[in-house]
Amino acid sequence: MPSSMRRLIWAMFVVTGGVVSATAVAYPIAGLQPDRRPAGAPVIEWVHHDRSWYEHALTGISRPYPKSLYFLDNQGYWYTPFIHSGMNGYYDIRGWHRQ
């Protein structure tokens, strides 16, 4: 590769690297203060799960529901593997894949 081409590539790298580092300063960086939320960050104030959500979450579990499942009443909108189908075949103890 000719030296003029190397210089051009190097100059483009330096210029674009400067742009990226300059724009990165404008956003809050996660992890610097993990005990604090950034000012203006959205906050979930309440969660409402309707009857269909509970029916889906309790698929394959018969009544009376054990007290160990009462955590669903406090389940927020975050991901939980408990309400999603898992493996097929022998491991499908709740019958998610048979439906």
C-alpha positions, 0 to 999 in steps of 0.5 A: 500500500502506498504511503499516501494511502496509509496517511489518508487512512490514518487521517480518517481514523484520527478524525473519526475517532475524535468525533466519536469521543466528542459525542460520547461525552454528551451522554451519561456513562453507565457504571460510574455511579451504579447506586444513582439513576441519571437525572431525568431517567424514566421511572416505572411507578406501577405495574399492571398485569391483567388476567391474560398475563397471569393465565400465561404465566401460570400455564401448566400449573394447577390450582391451588397455586403454591405460595412460592408463586406469589412473587408474580404479584410483584413481578415488574416489566423486566424479563423473567424466564419463568413466563417463557417456554423453555426446552422441548420434549422431556424437559417441557414439564409445564406443557408450553410446547404441547399447546 
